[in-house]
Each structure stands twice: as structure tokens, then as C-alpha cells.
């Protein structure tokens, strides 16, 4: 019997979700079919990815401990693991009070994910499979004469694969590449422990961005004694909303069945349909919104003074906020809606994407209160506007265009905290850039690279879908819209795993492998 070889590029949470689903499916649905899975990860720790890397404990999850899980069929798995394995984590996180509603440190979730990789290695042995961890950076894809896909790495390794999964996770932007060699410039805030070690505490710090990673950077710096001024620069200046006390909400209108029925009848989902459904759902949840017109809703996309905004948000967060629960519940349908929306409606919505994210992705009240205190003291400022940064002697100058006026600000250090760029052409990822150059992949106007909305298969410049290459996570943001939520990525990973197994592994009683995947065994010890 020959192994089917799957190479997974990326060793973060989505890859853990996928491999678990592959093993679950293999055990439940297929009589046999040995797999060799290579997980190729450039970082030294497998499972964590960038989002949950080893770092300082001020980086908090924005989902309560009882709800977060990388496995679509195992609700509460993280919290149960914490209860069952206190000896694994309590020494490293002695100040953590374990409660279902707690917002725990992200490095703790990363520790859990690293243990999940170990568990998957054991599970592979039980199933007669192999999970091989490769600490290297993938930088090229090519195709062998037998139709297999070859993944090559910076360290000159090559993996001839029956299937490749691109699960590259979060990445940094090359937008500020002209600054990369200057002292005091950081293309990403992570790990936070590095910037707090390297940046002198009296420095004037500019942080590009005003959402979650920017909040992490501010709180990390100040928790470790930074006393100098810190300024958040972003186009809108919008800070995240603050999470209320509500729990999960089960939607009555925003359901997959309703969306699928609507699509079958009308063929598309219009932006106005979405607004109507959301307002109906908010009313059902107890949040009455007095307008049903998009033009009136747009008026909310104006940032009031940051301190005033946060004070109102913190006060409101003392109670349940039904609208937040409703927006969170859209995780189950948001990809269905986006893939069925006409391009003209997507472009109508797009100028307000940042505002959607500011409302959709909230922060715990404990972090909001710290940010408010820093704003009140004057140590932290938020400056909106289009910006351009350039190096000067002993630092950086940022020019900001806002309301027709240009102002310049000088800093000693500059941190880019804008998250993964949706424009894939400025994504700092050698593999993706190589694929774009070859025409193997093409950029999506709304983010990431183009993939099949039904299978996640890679869409190349020829217009054909290559089902040998599956794409997961942030690289699919243009197709699926919101790909930074663990819950959504876990669901996609389970779906992709099922499709991969159906393609690669014969059903019980079937002796021949699929003809488009020649059953040639990869040589051990590449």
C-alpha cells in the first residue's frame, strides 16, 4: 500500500484544525489509506503560529475561554484541556484565574495548540499515518511530471505531494519595505516581548493601526514600563468596540438554511438584504435599531474623540450588548453571504470595511479601561488620516493628510500593527509572491488569492481551479470575507479535510487510488 502525501504549509491553528479533521475523517469514514503529512513551519514552535506565539501575558484572547476551540466538532475543548491539565500550564501562567468567561492570555492558547500538535503526532501513529514536522520556510511550488505538486523550501528541501494545503496564517506587509533596515522600525509588533526589550522606555513611538494588534502593542509597552508618548495612526482612527456581558446568541433569521433558500430563489444576496436581516435579528435579540436605511447607518462611521468613545463603550459593556452577539453569530453565514453577493454590492460596502471590523471585533473591558486611562493621561493619542512615513536622522517622520490638511509628526520608533494585508501583492511571504509571479495564483481584489468558493481549491491565471492545492485562512479573505475568526477557519478546515480525503483515500472495498493522483511513495529522509 502506498502513502498519500499531504504537505501543509504553515503550522498554526488552522493547520492544527485541518490535520485533526483529516485524522478524524480517516478513522470514521475510510477503511484504510495511510497518510504522510508534512507540516512545514518557519517558526521554531509548531501549532502556535504568529497569533498565539510565546509572548507576554497582556496579549488577551478576544473570545471567552469556554467558547474558543480550534476544532469545529469539539466545543469547549480548550477550556476542558485547561481543567484537565493544570500541571501543563499553571507554572507558566500563575496569575491566570480559570473561569469560563475569562479572557485568557493568547500565549496560553498557543501552549495548548503546541500540545495539540503532540497529540496529533500520537494520533497519526495509532492510525498508521505519519505526521512529520519540518522547521523550514516554503518558498516555491512546482509540478512534477507525474502530476504531483512539489513544495520547495528555503533550506533546499523538496516535498513531492499528492495534495498541498496553503495555511500560511498571519503575515506582515511590505508596504513599508523602504524602512526595514532603519533602527527603530518594526514590521510587526510580535512578539511584543521583543519591542518592549528593544525600544527605550522614553521613546516617542508611532504605531500604525488602531485595532487588536495595535492595542496589544500599546498594552505590552506600558505594562513593561514605557513612559514615552505613544501615537496610534490609522486611516479612520477607529478603535475596537468593547465586549459586553452577553453570552452566545442563537440566530432566528441569520441562519445557513435561510441564506441558502434565498440564494436558490434569487441567485444572489444583496447588501440591502443583509442589512434587513441583521436589523431583524437585532430586534429579535432585544436591540431595536430605529433605521433600516444604509445611508443612515453610514452616519455611525465617524469616530468621535477616542476617550469619549471608549468611556461610552466601557459604560455600555457593563451590560449585555445584543447587537454584538448578533454580529458574532454571523460567523455561521458570512461566507455564504459574501460569495453570493454581486461585485457591485461588495464595492458599495468596501469603503466601510474598517468600520465593520471595529464593531465586529471587540476587546475585553479590562483592556479598554487601560487604553482609556492612557488616553486620559495624554500618554496615548489617536491620529486619523492617510499617512506616509519616511526615515530621518535618529527616527521617522509621518506625514498625515486629514480633512485637507497635512501635518508631520516625528518619532523614535515605528511599529506596523495593521495585521495581514488584504492586498496580497504586498504580503511578505516568499511562497505567495513566487506563486503570483508564476501565475499559479492570482490576487483577489477583495483580499488574498482567488480560490473556489465551494472547495477552497486554488484558482490560477488560466481560470482553472487546481484541486490539488487547497487554501485556508487569511489567504482566502477575498472569497470568504472574514477569515480571522478561529471558528470560521475551523469550519473551513473540516470541510476541506473531508474533500481532501474523498479525493485521495479510497473508500472501503475500493482498491484503486484516484487516477489523477499517481500512487507513488515519497522517499523517506528528504
JOSUL-V432132 format. One line per field, one symbol per residue. psi: psi as a letter, one per 30 degrees, with the letter a starting at -180 (. if undefined). A space follows every 10 residues. Layout:
BEGIN
psi->???
END
This chain:
BEGIN
psi->kkkkkkkjjk haeeeeeeee eeeeeeeefk elikkkkkjj kflfkkeeae ehlkalffjk kgkkeffkkg kfgikgeeee eeefhefffe efifgkjjle gkjlkefeee eeeeeeeeee eeeeeegglk jkkjilkkgk kaklfgglkk klleghlkjj kfkkkjifak llkgehffff gkkfkjfkfk kefeefeekk fgljkkkjlg beeeeeeeee eefggkflkk kkklefgkll lkkaglalkj kfeileeeee eeefeffljl eeeeeeeeee eeeefgjjkf lgkeeeefff hkjlkeeeee eeeeeffflk jeeeeeeeff effeeeeefg kleeeefeee fgeeeeeeee jlllfeeeee eeeeeeffek lkjllklkkl klkhbkkkkk jkhfkklkkk lflkkjhgak kfjffgkije eeeeeeefge lkkkfgkalk lkfefgkkka ffflkjffjk klbffgeeef djggkeeeee eeeeeeeeee efeekklkfk fklkfgikik kkklh.
END
